[in-house]
Amino acid sequence: MEWTKHAIWWHLYPLGFTGAPVHGWDGESQSDLHRLNRIEKWLDYALELGASGIALGPIFESEKHGYDTVDYYHVDGRLGTDEDIDSLIAAAHSRGLKVMFDGVFNHVAQSFPKFREALAEGPDSEAAGWFHLDWSGDEPTHRNFEGHDELVELNHESPHVQQYVVDVLLH
């Protein structure tokens, strides 16, 4: 029997669970706090609950709430370092717990490098194809996620976006 058919997930929103700041973060000085390590202390509790894995909300580098990804290849500095997530995964696995990430691949933050590149290089750039952009006005506009202008929808019809998501998942 596959474990996935009977998995029981303990879902955590790491930014909230660890007390990471939403505002007033300078992007550097917080990473030495290693907040992800705080979750390790709760892994035995997850087992007591009967969980077979932990489902982590967004951990990628973001601006505010985690759903506004800036860099899919790095842990959000408010949570710690890339080594900290490796340590958490190892600690979970040593207890027989699986680890699942909430990968938000529908949209990104406006500061996502490829989005800034698209705006800087214009409608004929490769980067512009990553997003649903309208260049007909004085300033380009983008399709957003559920009315949140700071969340820029990715264009999943783009082969570049498709490959990027695959690359992140295989990372």
N, C-alpha and C positions, 0 to 999 in steps of 0.2 A: 504494500500500500504506500502510495506517495505521501510524504510528510505534508505536502502543500494542501492536501484535501482536508486535513484535520489540524492545521496550524492555528494556534491562538496567539494573536499579536497583542503586545502591550505597546500602545502608541504614545509617543512622547513628542512634544514640541520643544526641541532642545533650547531654543532661545529663551522661552519662558520658563522651562523647567530648571534651567541653570541660573536664572536671574540675570541674563545678559541684558545690557541696556539697549533700548530702541533708539533713543535720542542722546545727544551729547557724546557720541563716540567719535574719536578722531581717526580711526582706521588703523592705528598702530599700537597704542599703549596698552590695550586690553588683552592682546594675545598671550601675554605672559601669565594670565590668570588661569589658563588651562581648564576652562569650565566644563569641557566634555568629560574630564576625569571625575566630575561629581556624579555623573550617571553610573559609573562603575560601581559605586557604593550601593546602588539600587538594584543591581542585577540579581542578587539573591532574592530580593523581594519579588521580582518578576517571576522567578521560579516558584515562589510560594503561591503566587496568584494562579499558577498553572500555565503560564505563558510558555510558548515554545520559541518565541522570537520577540525582538523589539523592532518596532516600526518607527524610525526616526523621521520627524518632520524635516523641513529643509535645513541642510547644514552647509550648503554652498555659500561662498562669499556673496553678500547682498548688502543693500543700503539700509533697510529697515527691518522688515518682518520676515525675511527669509524667502518670500515668494517673489521677490524682485531681484533675481540673480544678476550678479555682475561678472562672476567667474566660476564656471562649473568645475574647474580643476583645482580649486583650493577651498579648504574649510574656512568658514566665516571667522575672521580674527576675533570676534567677540566670544567665540566658543573655544578657541585655542588654535592648535596647529594641525597640519596634516598628520603628523606623528601621533597626535592625541586621538584622532579617529582610528588610526591603526591599532593603538593600544586598547581602545574601547571594543573594537571588533574582536581582537584577540581574547580579551577578558570575557566577552559574551560567548565566543566559541568554546572557551575552556570550560564553560558551564553547560554546553550543549545548546545554547541559544543561537538562533539565526538572527541576522541583522538585515533589515530592509530599509532602503532610503526612499524618501519622497522626492523624486526628481521632477521638478517643475519645468517642463519643456514646451509649454504652450506660449509663454511670454517671458520677457526679461525686463530688467530695469532700463531706464533711459540712458544710464551711464554704461551700459553694456558696450564694450569696445567696438563691436561690429556695427552697432546702431550709430555710434558717433562717427564711425568711418563712412557709413552710408550718407549721413547728413552732410559731411564734409566733402565727399567726392561726387555727390549728385546722382541723378536718376539712372545714368548709364553705367554706374559702377556695379561690380559684382556684389558688393555689400548691400546695395539697395534691394537686390533680389531676395535678401534674407527676410524682408519685412513687407507688410502691406502698406506702402507709402503712396500718398497722393501728392503729386508735385504741381498741381494745377493752380494753386494759390501763391501768394507772396512767400509764404513759408510752407515747407512740406508738412503734411499731417500724417499720422499713423493710426492704424487700427489698434485699439486698446482692448484690455481684458475687462469685460463687464463694467465699462464706464470709468475705469481707473486709468486716467491718462498717463500716469507714471509707469504703467505696465504695458510694454510694447509687445504686441502679438508677433510671433515668428510666422513666417510663411513656410508651412510644411510641404508645399508643392515644390519648393526649391531643393534641387539635389544637394546643394551645399549645406543647407540646414539638415536635411536627412542624414548626410554623412557626418555632420558635426554631432548630432544626437547619438549616432552609433558610436562614434569615437569616444564621447563622454561615457556612455554606458560600458564600454570595454576598458576604460581607464582603470 
